[in-house]
Every structure is written in C-alpha cells, then in structure tokens.
C-alpha cells in the first residue's frame, strides 16, 4: 500500500485544498500533507520495506489495464526527491501571498500526486494517466499565477507537451496491440518483439515525448520562457522534479522496450545532448536575469544526464541515478534564492543588483554553497554524479567526452559571474535597504546546504539504493 499512499495523500488533500478559503489554513494544510507524504517516502526508502514495493488492482479489465504500481531503487529515489521537495517549497513560500491561494495549493498538491504516479506506474495506461495529471495542474498554475507574458508562454508550453503526449499515446497503443496478452503491463511491453523498422519508428515517438519533457536540444525552446514566467514555486517543481519524468521514462520505458533502437540511435542522441549542453551554457553566460540563467543551466545539466544514459555503461548510469536526486536538490536551492531576491528587491536583473553580501551575509553564504554545488565542486553532492557521468562518456567516446567537458568551464564562468554581480561590489538602490532572510527560508536553505555537503562527502547510500536499476539495464543489454 505504500505506493498507493504516496499518490493518494497529495491527491485527496489537494482536492480538499480547493474548499479551504482561509489563506493561512490552506498553507498549513499543504505543509501538513507534504510532511505526511515525506514520512511515508522515508518509510519506503530506508529499508522498512526492502526491495521492490508493489500494488496491483483491477482497473480497466476490458482494456487489459490494471492499476499496477511498483518502486524499484530508482522509483524510491525519485519519490523521495518529490516528497522532500514539496514541504521545502511550501515552507519557503509560506509568507508569499497568492490570489485564490486555495486553488494554487490545491493544484500544487495534485501535481505532486501526478509525479508520484509517474514514478511508480507499472502499467502504460496508468503511466500515461499520471503523466498528464502531473502536467495539467502546471498549465493552470502558469496561466493564472504567472508573469506578464504567461498566456503566450503557457500556450507554447501546452503545444510542446501536448504534442509529446500525443506521440507517446500513439506509441503506447501500437505496443499494446503487439503484446501477446493485449495488456498495458510494463512486463508485457518488455517482451514485445518488433521488426527493426517498427522498433525504430516507435522508439522516436517515445523519445521525442520524453525529450520535450526533459528538455534536450532541439526540443528545449519552451523551457526558459516557462521557467521565467511561472510563479517560482511552480518553476521549482518543473525544474527540480518534472524534468526527471523524462529521464526516468527513458530508463524505465525506452531502453528496455527498444533495446536495439537504443543502441542504434545512441550516437545521435548523445551528440544532440552535448550540443545542447554547450549551447545552453553559452546562452547562460549572456543572461542578465537570474531565473533565465538557472533555466539554461538546467538544460545543460539534463543534457549531460541524457548523454550518460545512452552510453549504457555502468559508470555513466550510476552517475545519472544519483545526479537525478542531486540536481533536484541544487536547483531547488537556487530557485529559492531567486524567489527571495525577487520578492525582497523587486528585481532579478544583474544590472540592478550588487553588494547583497553586505546586507544579507547568511543568504550570500547559502547562495555560494548552492552555486558551487551547481558547478560540481569537489565535496558537493553534484561532484560524484558528474564525475561518473563524464567517466561513462569517456568510456563511450573520448572525443565526445572532451566536447562535453567544455560545459564544465562554461558553467564555472556563468555561475561565478552571477555570484559576483549579485553578492559583491558596491550596493545599489535595490540592495541598499536589503535585509537578512527570514527564519523559514533560512532553515530551508540550511537543510539543502547540509544535504549538499553530506551527499558530497558520502554518496554511497544513493549508489546502493539505485544499483538494482543499473544492473537491470545492463542485463537487458
């Protein structure tokens, strides 16, 4: 029942949130819901129930679909990331005011339920249902609570993701009709035998859907605008957790179902991913807005994960597994700092900032920690993941690894440039009267900073948690 509870609690509490009209009450309710979900996730992860957790019940028997859920090590890890992120997000935005706050928090919790469903689904129709459940609340969050250009940006986001979902649905139905037992079960999909042309064609239907969600070059153009215009809490969910839907789906559905096509097209996808890493990093250097810089930085990091997956060697895959969690932690910290700066100073532009370390030294220290983690400095959590992924790329092709390595230098350039322009130098009009961050935000950032250091010094638990997934991929190839 653990996988069911991970979905059911945010789903039910999210629906109840729509009827809570008191602003403080709905905030407290959302925090309580997310904390309960976190406790259940801890129960699942920390070996109270070792091995896979599963649930199977009748759902649509005439279609051959069952409400089947399961969590291997990768699923547990991503459920933990989701469960950890939401209470931290709610705590960080607790003092922010949103119009129709009951709708805002209700949609956030429904999105959490959808994410949990994606990471636990063992049936293709269930997977597709939760894929949409995770995305639909985000459309409304962006279009109602977003910035001035939110309608145009949300429409673009909708077109991209709707097209991806439609391609995936066509692929799912095609595979369903080619199963021996006319079933949507994950295991049935694993045993499908397609001709070479069929496998290649359906592979691209799925990959494009997942590539849009990650996103990777050239399917990335919706992302920076969406991250910039969305309310920052929603951006935290999209950047920290939702991009992992695409990476997770490649590992869970794409590689095992299309083993030959995954090998055949690996070189193309890795090269596209590396191009995206360098391209996004170069654009990040030119940004003068904190949110857009973080958005392009995220494209570069996801590109590395995608490239490492398709090396299909143990080192690269181990790096991807732990980096999915670590990237979520790091980018969450950066988005919280971006939100604090925007809320307190009314600007995100570098030209309007400077000298913030003089007025808010604690914020400055925490921003530096999260920023150094973002560039994978040794002893931060991202170091071991990036080291393993680059090692995997090196084993695959030394020249591709060398090209990808350029992004390390570029990441240092744009990250240190951001730190210098925001924190140091003389204070300006916007920062002259800045004050230190408040208790709840400080606590959230300290928790994230401690996580960065602890997982940087001792990442072995994450490697152990996901080794079953890595081994299963390698056995199938």
N, C-alpha and C positions, 0 to 999 in steps of 0.2 A: 504493500500500500504506500510505501514511501514515495515512489514516482508520482502516484496519483495526488498525494497531499501537496507535493511541490507545485502542481498545477492548480489544484482545487482551491487552496487557500488564497492565492492572489486573485483567482477568478471570482470567487464569491465575495471576498472583501472589496474587490474593485467594483462589482455590481452594487454592493451596499453603499459604497462611497458616493454614488450619484444622488443618493437620497439624504446625505448628511449636509445640511445647509450652513452649519456653523464652520467658519474658516479654520479656527484652531482645532476644533473637534475632528475635522476631516484630515488635517495634518497628523494629529496624534494617532488616529485610526490607521493611517497609511504606514506610519512608522511601526506601530504595533504589529500590523500584518506582515511587514517585511522582516521584522525581527523573528517572528514565529517561523516564517519560511526559512530564515537563516539557520535557526536551531535544527530544523528538520534536515536541511542540507548538511550541516555538521554531522548529524546522526548517520547520514548516508555515507559520507566521505571518510570519516575517521574510524572506519572498520568496526562500527557497531554491527554492520551487516556486510561482511567481507564478500568480495566477488561481485557478480552482476546482481542488480535488483531488477525484478521484472513484475509486470502485471498484464493480465490478458483477460478480456471480457468480450462478450458478443456486442457488436455494434451495428454493422450493416451486413448481415449474413448473406443476403441475396446477391450482394456485390462481391462477396469474398473478402470483406474488410472487417478486421477485428480491432477493438480498442487495445492495441498492444503497445506496451511501454517497456523499455529496458535501459539500464545505465551501466555501461562499462566504465573503465577508468576515465576515458576522455569525457564521457557524458557526465560523470560525477564532478569532474574538474570544472566543466562549463556551467553546470548547475550551481556549483559553489561560487563561481565568479558572479553569476547572476544574483544569487542570494546575498552575497557580500555587498555588491554594488548598490542595490536599491536602498537599504537603510542608510548607507553613507550619503547617497544622493539626497534622500529625504531630509536627513539631518543637516546637510549643507545648505539646502534651500528653505529651511524651516521658517526663516524670517522674511523670505520673499513673499510678496503679495501677488496673487493671480486672480483675475476676474473669473467668476464661475469656478472657484477652486475645487468644488466637488467634482466637476467634470474633468478638470485637469488631473487630479489624483486618481480618479476612477480609471481614466484612460491609461495612466502610467502603470497601474496595477494589472490591467488587462494585458498590456504589452508584456509585463513580466510573466504572466501566465502563458502567453503565446511562446515566449522564449523557452520556458521550461518544457513546454510540449515539444518544441523542435528538437531540443537536446535529449529527449527521452523516447521519441517516437520509434517504434519498430514495425510500423505499417506505413506504406507510402501515402495512403489517403489521409491517415492521421497526421503524418508529417506535413502534407500539403495544407491541411486544415489549420494547424498551428502556425505554419509559415505565414499564412495570411492573417491569422489572429494577432501575430506579433507586429505585422506591418500596418494594418488598418488603423489602430489607435494612433500610430505615429503620424499618419496623414492628417488626422484631426488636430493633434497636438501642434503640428507645424502650422496648419492653416488658420487656427483660431488664436494661438498664443505666440506666433512667430513675429518676425520683424516686418518692416515696411514692404518688402518685396515678397512676402510669404506666399501669396497666391500663385504668382508665376513660378516660384521655386518649388512649391508643393506640387503644382501641375507637372512640372518636369520630373520630379521625383516619382510621381504616380505613373507617368508614362513609362519610365525606365523599369520600375519594379513590376508594373502590370504586364509589360511585355515579357519580362523574365519569368514571371509566374505562369503566363500563358504557355510559353515554350516548355516549361517544366511539366505542366499538366498534360500537354500533348505527349511528352516523353513517358510520363507515368502510365498513361492509358495504353500506349504502344507496348510497353513492357508487360503490363497487366495481361494483355491478350496473348502474350508469348510465354506466360508462365504455364507450367504443367498442370497446376491445380486451379487456374484462374483466380489467383489470390494477389492481394496487395502486400502480403507479408514481406518483410525485409529478406528473410531467408529464402523465400521463393524467388525474389529478384536476383539473389546471389547465384542461383542455379540455372538462370536463363542462358540458353545458347543461341546467339545471334550470328548471322553471316557477317563477314567483315564489313561490307558496305552498310548494313543495318546498324552494327555497333558504332561505326564511325559517325554516322548521321545522328543517332540518338545521343551519343556522347556530347556532341556540340550543343544540342538542345539543353541538356542539363548544365553543361559547363557555362554557357552564356548566362543562364539564370543565376548561377552561383557567383559568376564573375561580376555581374551587376551588383550583387549584394555586398561583395567584399569591400570596395570595388577594386578592380585592377584595370590597368591600361588595356584597351582604349574605352572601357565601359565606366569610367570614373567621373565623367563631367558633371553629373548631378550632385556629387558629394560635397565639394567645397561650399557651394551655394546653400545646400540644405543645412549643413552644419552651421553656417554663418547666420542664417535666418531663423532657424529653430530656436525655441527657448532653450537655454543652456542645459537645463535638466534633461530635456529630450535628446539634445546633442550628446550628452554623457552616455545615455542608453544606446544611441545609434553607434557611436564611435567606440565605446568600451565593450559592448556586448553584441550588438546586432551584426557588426561585420564578421563576428565569429560564426554566425549562422552559415555564411558562405564557405568559410574554411572547414567547419565541421562537416558540412554537407559533402564537400569534395572527399573528405576522408571516409565518411560513413557510407555514402551512396555512390559516388563517382568511381573511385578506384576499384572497389570490389565488384561492382556490376559491369564495368567496362575495362577489364584488366589489359586487354590488347590495345585498345584505343588510347588508354592512359600512357602506355609506353610509346606508342607510335607518335603521339602528338606532344609528348613531354617537352621536346626541344623547343617547339614553337611557343608553348605556354611559358616556359622558363625565360626565354628571350623577351617575350612581351612583358613579363613581370619585372625583369631587370631594367628594361626601357622605362617602365612606369616608375621604378624606384628613383632612377636618375632624373627623369623628367619632373617628378613631383618635388624632389629635393631642390632642384634648380629654381622652380617656381616659388618654393617656400622661402628661399633666400631673398626673393624680391618682394615679399609681402610686408605690408605696414600695418596689418591687423592681426591681433593675437589669435583670434578664432580661425582665420584662414590659414595662418601658419601651422597651427596644430592640425587642421584638416589635411593639408598637403603632407605634413609629416606622417600622418596616419596612413595615407596612401602608400608611402614609401615602405613603412613597416609591414603592411599587409602584403605588398608585392614580394618582399623577402620571404614571408611565410608561404605564399603560393609557390614560389620558385622552389623552396626547400621540400615541399610536399612532393613535387613531381620528380625530384631526384630519386625518390623511393629507396633511399638507403637509411639504415638505422640511425646514423648520427643526425642527419637532417631532420628526420621525422621526430626524434626525441626533442630537438630544438623547437620544432613547431608546437609540440604538445605543451611545453612549459611556457613558451612565448605567448600562446593564446591567453593564458591567465595573466602573465606579467604585463603584457601590453595593455590589457584592460585596466589593471591597477594604475599603471603610469599615466595613461591618457585621462583617466578619471581625475587624478590629482591635478593635471594641467588644466582641464576644463573647469574644475572648481576654482582654481586661481583666476582663470579668465573671467568667470562669473563674478567673483569678488571684486575684481578691478573694475568691471563694467558697472556693477551695482553701486560701488562706493564713489567712483570717479567719473562715471558717466561717459567713458570713452574706452575704446580698445585700440586706438591708433598709437603706434610707437611715437609718432611726432608730438603727441600730446602728453607723453609720459616721460618720466625720468626722476631719478633721485628717490624712488619709493623706499629703498632700503633705509634711508634716514628716518622715515616716518613710521615704517612698519617692518622692523628688523626680523620679527618672527616669520612673517609672511615671506620675506626675502629668503631666509634660510630654507624654508619649506619649498619655495619655488625652485631654488637652486638644486635641492635634492631630487625633486621630480624631474627637472630638466636634465640633470646628469644621468638619471635612470633612462630618460628618453634617448640619450645617445650611447647607452650601454657601457657606461664607465665601469671598470672592474670594481667588484664588491657591491654593485647594484644588481637588482634582480634580472634586468634585461641582458646583462653581460653573458651569462652562461647560455641563454637561449640563442642569442645572435652568434656566439662563438660556435655552437653546434650547427646552426643552420649554414653559416659560411663554410664550416668544415665539410658539411654534406655537399654543398655546391662545389667545393674544391675537389672532392672525390668524383663528382659527376663530370666537371669540365673546368680546368684551371683558368681558362680564358674568360669564361662566363663568371667565375668567382671573382676574378680580378676586376672585371667591369662592375659587378655588383658592389665590390669593395669601395668604389668611388663614393657611393652614397654615405659611407661612414664619415668621410671627410666633410661632405656637404652637410650632413646632419649636425656635425660639430659647429660648422660655420653659422647656420641659421639659428641654432639653439643658443650659442654663446652671444650672438648678435642680439637676440631677444632679451637675454638676461642683462646685457649691458645697457640697452636702450630703456628697459622698464625699471631696473633697480638702481642703476648707478648714474653718476653725473650730478648735475645740479637739479634741484626741484624746480618744477614749472607750475603754472597756475593750477592745473588739475590736481597735482600732488602736494601742493603747499600745505593744505589743510587735511591731508590724509591721516587716518588713524589706524591703529593696530587691528587685526582681525578679531572677531568676537569668539567667545568660548566654544560654541558648537562647531564652527568652521575650523578653528584651530585644532580641536580634538579630532575631527575627521582627517585633516591633513597630517596630523601626527601619526594616526593609525596607518595611513597609507605610506608615510615615510618609513615607519618601523617595518612594515611589510616589505618594502623595497630592500631594506638592509638585510633583514632576516633571510629572505629568499635569495638574496645576492650572496650571502655567506654560506648558506646551506640549502641548495636547491634539490637535494636528493629526494625528499618526500614527493615532489611533483613528478620527478622522473619515475619513481616507483609506482605512483598512482596510475600513470598512463602507459606503463610498459606493456600491458596486455594488448592495448590497441595497436601499438607499434609492431609487436610481434605478429599480430593477426594480419596486418597489412603485408608484412614481409613474407609470411607463409603463403599468402594468396598470389604472390608474385615470384 
